[in-house]
Protein backbone atom coordinates (compact mmCIF):
# COMPACT_ATOMS: atom_id res chain seq x y z
CA UNK A 1 0.00 0.00 0.00
CA UNK A 2 2.76 2.50 0.95
CA UNK A 3 4.69 1.85 -2.26
CA UNK A 4 1.52 2.36 -4.28
CA UNK A 5 0.78 5.63 -2.44
CA UNK A 6 4.31 6.91 -3.13
CA UNK A 7 3.93 6.14 -6.83
CA UNK A 8 0.55 7.93 -6.90
CA UNK A 9 2.07 11.23 -5.72
CA UNK A 10 2.81 12.58 -9.22
CA UNK A 11 -0.60 11.55 -10.57
CA UNK A 12 -2.19 14.63 -9.03
CA UNK A 13 -1.65 18.12 -10.33
CA UNK A 14 1.38 20.05 -9.10
CA UNK A 15 0.99 23.70 -8.15
CA UNK A 16 4.15 25.80 -8.58
CA UNK A 17 3.59 29.46 -7.76
CA UNK A 18 6.68 31.25 -6.46
CA UNK A 19 4.51 34.34 -5.82
CA UNK A 20 2.03 32.30 -3.70
CA UNK A 21 3.86 29.73 -1.54
CA UNK A 22 0.68 28.95 0.44
CA UNK A 23 -0.91 27.56 -2.73
CA UNK A 24 1.92 25.03 -2.93
CA UNK A 25 0.82 23.29 0.28
CA UNK A 26 -1.48 21.38 -2.08
CA UNK A 27 1.66 19.47 -3.18
CA UNK A 28 2.26 17.87 0.23
CA UNK A 29 1.49 14.19 0.79
CA UNK A 30 1.17 12.38 4.14
CA UNK A 31 2.12 8.71 3.83
CA UNK A 32 1.69 6.17 6.57
CA UNK A 33 1.88 2.42 7.05
CA UNK A 34 0.78 0.09 9.81
CA UNK A 35 3.47 -1.58 11.92
CA UNK A 36 2.69 -4.86 10.10
CA UNK A 37 3.13 -3.28 6.68
CA UNK A 38 6.41 -1.69 7.77
CA UNK A 39 7.76 -5.13 8.67
CA UNK A 40 7.13 -6.32 5.11
CA UNK A 41 8.91 -3.40 3.42
CA UNK A 42 12.59 -2.97 2.71
CA UNK A 43 14.45 0.32 2.81
CA UNK A 44 15.66 -0.27 -0.76
CA UNK A 45 12.16 -0.68 -2.21
CA UNK A 46 10.83 2.44 -0.46
CA UNK A 47 13.87 4.46 -1.58
CA UNK A 48 13.43 3.17 -5.15
CA UNK A 49 9.76 4.19 -5.13
CA UNK A 50 10.65 7.74 -4.04
CA UNK A 51 13.44 7.96 -6.65
CA UNK A 52 10.97 6.83 -9.33
CA UNK A 53 8.46 9.37 -8.06
CA UNK A 54 11.03 12.19 -8.20
CA UNK A 55 11.65 11.34 -11.86
CA UNK A 56 7.92 11.39 -12.58
CA UNK A 57 7.56 14.74 -10.79
CA UNK A 58 10.40 16.16 -12.93
CA UNK A 59 8.61 14.99 -16.09
CA UNK A 60 5.36 16.52 -14.85
CA UNK A 61 7.10 19.85 -14.11
CA UNK A 62 8.50 19.77 -17.65
CA UNK A 63 5.10 18.93 -19.17
CA UNK A 64 3.45 21.86 -17.40
CA UNK A 65 6.02 24.23 -18.90
CA UNK A 66 7.35 25.51 -15.57
CA UNK A 67 10.95 26.71 -15.93
CA UNK A 68 11.78 28.03 -12.46
CA UNK A 69 13.40 26.35 -9.47
CA UNK A 70 11.56 23.26 -8.24
CA UNK A 71 12.46 20.86 -5.43
CA UNK A 72 10.91 17.51 -4.53
CA UNK A 73 11.66 16.51 -0.94
CA UNK A 74 10.93 13.79 1.64
CA UNK A 75 11.11 13.77 5.43
CA UNK A 76 9.96 11.62 8.34
CA UNK A 77 7.49 13.25 10.71
CA UNK A 78 8.15 11.13 13.79
CA UNK A 79 5.43 12.79 15.85
CA UNK A 80 2.80 11.84 13.26
CA UNK A 81 4.46 8.54 12.36
CA UNK A 82 4.47 9.45 8.67
CA UNK A 83 6.72 9.92 5.71
CA UNK A 84 5.88 13.16 4.00
CA UNK A 85 6.84 14.52 0.63
CA UNK A 86 6.23 17.72 -1.25
CA UNK A 87 7.22 19.74 -4.30
CA UNK A 88 7.99 23.45 -4.02
CA UNK A 89 9.14 26.29 -6.24
CA UNK A 90 12.14 27.04 -4.05
CA UNK A 91 15.67 25.76 -3.60
CA UNK A 92 16.42 23.16 -0.89
CA UNK A 93 17.84 25.91 1.33
CA UNK A 94 14.44 27.67 1.56
CA UNK A 95 11.97 24.86 2.29
CA UNK A 96 8.96 25.85 4.42
CA UNK A 97 9.86 24.20 7.74
CA UNK A 98 9.22 25.91 11.07
CA UNK A 99 12.30 24.36 12.70
CA UNK A 100 15.85 23.64 11.72
CA UNK A 101 16.51 21.10 8.99
CA UNK A 102 19.37 19.92 6.85
CA UNK A 103 19.35 18.45 3.37
CA UNK A 104 20.74 15.02 2.73
CA UNK A 105 21.34 12.72 -0.22
CA UNK A 106 20.77 9.73 2.11
CA UNK A 107 17.09 8.86 1.85
CA UNK A 108 17.82 5.40 3.28
CA UNK A 109 18.40 6.79 6.77
CA UNK A 110 15.08 8.65 6.71
CA UNK A 111 13.22 5.56 5.49
CA UNK A 112 14.98 3.33 8.05
CA UNK A 113 13.80 5.60 10.86
CA UNK A 114 10.23 5.46 9.52
CA UNK A 115 10.18 1.68 9.00
CA UNK A 116 11.70 0.95 12.41
CA UNK A 117 9.01 2.91 14.25
CA UNK A 118 6.90 0.11 15.71
CA UNK A 119 4.42 2.57 17.24
CA UNK A 120 3.85 5.24 14.59
CA UNK A 121 2.58 8.51 15.99
CA UNK A 122 3.39 7.58 19.61
CA UNK A 123 5.77 10.06 21.23
CA UNK A 124 8.09 8.34 23.69
CA UNK A 125 9.57 9.82 26.82
CA UNK A 126 7.16 12.75 26.99
CA UNK A 127 7.37 14.37 30.41
CA UNK A 128 4.97 16.96 31.90
CA UNK A 129 7.72 19.60 31.65
CA UNK A 130 7.88 18.98 27.87
CA UNK A 131 4.28 20.15 27.55
CA UNK A 132 5.21 23.53 29.03
CA UNK A 133 8.69 23.98 27.57
CA UNK A 134 9.46 21.43 24.87
CA UNK A 135 13.08 20.39 24.59
CA UNK A 136 14.88 21.61 21.48
CA UNK A 137 14.52 19.38 18.45
CA UNK A 138 17.49 18.10 16.51
CA UNK A 139 17.57 19.44 12.95
CA UNK A 140 15.29 17.45 10.66
CA UNK A 141 16.97 15.47 7.85
CA UNK A 142 15.28 16.15 4.50
CA UNK A 143 16.05 14.31 1.25
CA UNK A 144 15.91 16.71 -1.67
CA UNK A 145 15.91 16.33 -5.45
CA UNK A 146 16.14 19.18 -7.93
CA UNK A 147 13.21 18.63 -10.29
CA UNK A 148 13.78 21.89 -12.17
CA UNK A 149 13.84 21.62 -15.91
CA UNK A 150 16.97 22.95 -17.58
CA UNK A 151 16.30 25.80 -19.98
CA UNK A 152 19.58 25.49 -21.87
CA UNK A 153 19.63 23.64 -25.19
CA UNK A 154 20.03 19.91 -24.69
CA UNK A 155 19.17 20.20 -20.96
N, C-alpha and C positions, 0 to 999 in steps of 0.2 A: 504494500500500500504506500509506504513512504517513498519508495523509488518511483512509483507511478506519479505521486503528487509532485515530486521534484521535476519530473519530465513534463508535467502539465503547466509549470510556471510560465513558459514562453507562449503558451497557447492563448493567453489573454492579451488584451491590448496593453501596450506600454505607453505611459504618459511621460514625456520628457519636455519640461517647461522650465528652463533656467530662471525665468522671470517670476515663476510661481512654484516654489519648492513644495508648498503644502499640497498642491495637486499631485505631486509625485508619490505621496504616501499610498496612493492606489497601487503602486508597484510592489508593495511589501507583502510577502507570503509568510504565514505561520505554519510550520510543519512539525507534526508530532508523531509519536509512535508509542504503542503500549510497551511495557517492559518485555512481554513475550515476543513482540515483533522485533525489538532491538536485539534480542538474543539470536535471532535468525539472520541478521544482517552483518555484512562485513564492512569494515572501514573502506576497503578498496572499491566495493560496488557503490557505496554512497558517494564517495569522492568522484568516481567515474560518472555517476548520474549528474552531479553538479557541474562537472567539466563539460559534459554534453549539453547541459542546459545553458551554460555560459556561451557556448558556440551558437546555439539556437537564438539566444537573446541578441548576440552580435548580428546575426543574419536578419532578425526582425528590425533592429535599429537601422540597418542598411536599407531594408525594404521600405521603411517609412520615410526615408530621405533625410533623416536627422544627421547633421554633420558636426555637431558640437561634441564636447566631452561627455562620455557616458561610462559609468562604472557599475558592474554587477558585483554584489558582495554577499557574503554568508557569515553568520555568527551564531553562537549558541547562547540562548537566553536561559541560563540555568534556573532562574527563579520561576520561569513559566514552564521549564522542561521541554523547550522547543528549539529546533533549528529554524532560523529565520533567514530570508534572503530578500534582496531588493535590487532595483536598478534606479540610478539617479544620474542627473545631468551635472555631476560635479566630479572633481578628481578625488582619489582615495583619501587625500589629506583633509577633505572638507565634508565628510559624511555626517549626517544629522544625528549624532549621538549626544545624549546629555552628559555622559561621563567620559573619562579618558579611554582611548582605544589605541591599538596599534595594528598596522596592516601586516599581514603575513602571507607567504606563498605556501604555507603548510596547512592545507585544509584537513589533512589527516588527523592532526592533533585536536582540532575543533570537533570533528566527527567522533573521534574516540571518546572525548569527554561526554558528548551527547549519548552515544550508545552505551556507555558504562554507567549511566545514571539509572539505577534500578527503581528509583522512586521519582519519576519526572514531576516537577512542579513542587516537590516537598523541599522546604528550606531547612537544612540541618543546623544545629547549634545556634538557633535563634534564642537570644536571652532578652529578658524584659528591657534591659538597658539599650539594646539594639533598636527597640521600637521608638525610643526617645531620641537617641543619637546614634544612628547607624554607623558601623565601622566603615572606614574608607574601603572602597572596592579596588581591586587590582585592575589595571587597564585591560579592557576587553580585546581579545584577539579577533581580528576580522580578516577573512580571506577576500581578496579583491581581484577582479579581472577587468582590464580595460576593454570595454566593448564598443569603443568609439570606432567610427569608420574613417579610414584614412582618406583624405581629400586629394592627395597627390596622385598623379598618374601611376597606374600599376599597383596602388595601395589597397 
